[in-house]
Amino acid sequence: MFIFLNLKERIKKYWPLELSVMLFLFSFGLGLFVGQFRVVKNQIAVSQGENIITKLENINRSANHSQSVDFEQFWKVWDSVKEKYVKQPVSDSEMFYGAVEGMVASLGDPYSMYMPPQPAAEFVKDLSGELEGIGAEIGIKNSMLTVISPLPDSPAEKAGLRPGDIILLIDDKDTAGKDTTWAIGNIRGPADTKVILTISREGITKAWPVTITRAKINVPAVLMTIKSGGIAYLRLMQFNENTVGEFDKNIKRMKERGVNKMILDLRGNPGGFLDAAVDVASEWIAEGVIVSEKFSDGSIEEYKSNGNGRLADVKTVILVNGGSASASEIVAGALQDYKKAELVGEKTFGKGSVQDFETFPDGSALKITVAEWLTPNGKNINEQGIAPNVEIKEDWENTKVGEDSILDKAMEMLK
């Protein structure tokens, strides 16, 4: 799912998603109903969309903003559609929003998109935690719609979805060439309704349908247990508004019990807020850079530790896999670079880009990639991911219920 700044800055600053859109695009939470697009745009045409077109047409139509682009051609196509298309009248606002959506889509970046007013409103609304769906994060990987991670005890997990599963069909709709917004809009739906996903998985030659009943999703940010040998096991589900507060409470519990060994489980954690990632990493790193943003002009902005450092002397192992993304990769990369923890498991997802989210007067919004994340040692997280110190592949086919070879290895390393 995508990294976000705190709520006050969310609309203005940077969002690395993702998934996903992996950035933080939960298939149960973010997105919209694609079938409602036409209705939404027609409503806009009546209320505010036509004003936008009027302003647009007041621009000098012959003005060229690039030596290689003739904007007069845009207007010729516009006029031809208005005059010749067989089904009239054609909605100006629908054409306008479609043109802008296509312009951003031409970047070929799954994390950059333009959202008309209603989808943009749904996107922001879903960040409040009003979630109904299957409980899985999805993203685009190798040009395929991919399950980043099903959340614990979610309908997706109970139906057998696993990280890395490729979604070929949503009900009877082909996902080829579609983006995550389209996919989420078709996967998401009211609780107690069903969706059928056709799944392909590495090592299995034939795809198969999976029927999932949607539900309301409530996921705690942090879970903690004390295992044998006095080892604290903390599982971070996501980096949301509650993560830092819940993490703080569990650190205090650890201190009260004199715990000095810890396993931080980031498997399947799709990310979330940037400030939460920096705060969590700062519990091990008392000073220094946690993560940096590198922009297209080569400039770099650093995010430094807030100086807590309460876990600086706690021996730590971090569990990661292909579902660990975005904010998870920031924490894992920082602790690995500072040698505050060893990583065990599989290479992380590689969602290391930063999205700027800008809203416009009509309520539409642009989310566009503006930078990439670098670990403290300068490693580029985007698409490359973070490699573990000890690699252990998750053997889904042969692992019995209750077995966890990656966790077992971490326990062994901390003895």
CORNORZI-V957602 format. One record per backbone hydrogen bond with DSSP energy under -1.0 kcal/mol. NH is the residue of the N-H (numbers start at 1). CO is the residue of the C=O. If there is no record, write none. Layout:
nh=NH co=CO
nh=NH co=CO
This chain:
nh=3 co=16
nh=4 co=272
nh=9 co=6
nh=13 co=9
nh=15 co=355
nh=19 co=22
nh=20 co=18
nh=20 co=22
nh=22 co=19
nh=22 co=20
nh=23 co=18
nh=23 co=20
nh=24 co=1
nh=25 co=20
nh=25 co=21
nh=26 co=24
nh=27 co=136
nh=30 co=26
nh=36 co=33
nh=37 co=34
nh=40 co=36
nh=41 co=37
nh=42 co=38
nh=43 co=39
nh=44 co=40
nh=45 co=41
nh=46 co=42
nh=47 co=43
nh=48 co=44
nh=49 co=44
nh=52 co=48
nh=53 co=49
nh=54 co=50
nh=55 co=51
nh=56 co=52
nh=57 co=53
nh=59 co=56
nh=63 co=60
nh=69 co=66
nh=73 co=70
nh=75 co=71
nh=76 co=72
nh=77 co=73
nh=78 co=74
nh=79 co=75
nh=80 co=76
nh=81 co=77
nh=82 co=78
nh=83 co=79
nh=84 co=80
nh=85 co=81
nh=95 co=91
nh=96 co=92
nh=97 co=93
nh=98 co=94
nh=99 co=95
nh=100 co=96
nh=101 co=97
nh=102 co=98
nh=103 co=99
nh=104 co=100
nh=105 co=101
nh=106 co=102
nh=107 co=104
nh=108 co=105
nh=112 co=109
nh=113 co=367
nh=115 co=365
nh=120 co=116
nh=121 co=117
nh=122 co=118
nh=123 co=119
nh=124 co=120
nh=125 co=121
nh=126 co=122
nh=128 co=125
nh=129 co=126
nh=131 co=129
nh=132 co=28
nh=133 co=215
nh=137 co=149
nh=138 co=25
nh=139 co=146
nh=141 co=144
nh=144 co=141
nh=146 co=139
nh=147 co=165
nh=148 co=137
nh=149 co=137
nh=151 co=135
nh=154 co=151
nh=156 co=134
nh=158 co=154
nh=159 co=155
nh=160 co=157
nh=161 co=156
nh=164 co=147
nh=165 co=162
nh=166 co=200
nh=167 co=145
nh=168 co=198
nh=169 co=198
nh=170 co=173
nh=171 co=196
nh=173 co=170
nh=175 co=168
nh=178 co=175
nh=183 co=179
nh=184 co=180
nh=185 co=181
nh=186 co=182
nh=187 co=183
nh=188 co=184
nh=192 co=214
nh=193 co=190
nh=195 co=212
nh=197 co=210
nh=198 co=169
nh=199 co=208
nh=200 co=166
nh=204 co=201
nh=208 co=199
nh=210 co=197
nh=212 co=195
nh=214 co=193
nh=215 co=133
nh=217 co=131
nh=223 co=235
nh=225 co=233
nh=227 co=231
nh=230 co=227
nh=232 co=261
nh=233 co=225
nh=234 co=263
nh=235 co=223
nh=236 co=265
nh=237 co=221
nh=239 co=271
nh=246 co=242
nh=247 co=243
nh=248 co=244
nh=249 co=245
nh=250 co=246
nh=251 co=247
nh=252 co=248
nh=253 co=249
nh=254 co=250
nh=255 co=251
nh=256 co=252
nh=257 co=253
nh=258 co=255
nh=259 co=254
nh=262 co=315
nh=263 co=232
nh=264 co=317
nh=265 co=234
nh=266 co=319
nh=269 co=266
nh=273 co=239
nh=274 co=4
nh=277 co=273
nh=278 co=274
nh=279 co=275
nh=280 co=276
nh=281 co=277
nh=282 co=278
nh=283 co=280
nh=284 co=281
nh=285 co=281
nh=290 co=303
nh=291 co=303
nh=292 co=374
nh=293 co=301
nh=294 co=372
nh=295 co=299
nh=298 co=295
nh=301 co=293
nh=303 co=291
nh=305 co=288
nh=309 co=282
nh=311 co=283
nh=312 co=309
nh=314 co=311
nh=315 co=260
nh=317 co=262
nh=318 co=342
nh=319 co=264
nh=320 co=344
nh=324 co=321
nh=325 co=269
nh=328 co=325
nh=330 co=326
nh=331 co=327
nh=332 co=328
nh=333 co=329
nh=334 co=330
nh=335 co=331
nh=336 co=332
nh=337 co=333
nh=338 co=334
nh=339 co=336
nh=340 co=335
nh=341 co=335
nh=342 co=316
nh=344 co=318
nh=345 co=390
nh=346 co=320
nh=348 co=386
nh=349 co=324
nh=354 co=371
nh=356 co=368
nh=357 co=13
nh=358 co=366
nh=360 co=364
nh=363 co=360
nh=365 co=115
nh=366 co=358
nh=367 co=113
nh=368 co=356
nh=370 co=354
nh=371 co=354
nh=372 co=294
nh=373 co=352
nh=374 co=292
nh=375 co=379
nh=378 co=375
nh=381 co=373
nh=383 co=350
nh=385 co=381
nh=389 co=343
nh=390 co=343
nh=392 co=345
nh=396 co=394
nh=399 co=395
nh=403 co=400
nh=408 co=404
nh=409 co=405
nh=410 co=406
nh=411 co=407
nh=412 co=408
nh=413 co=409
nh=414 co=410
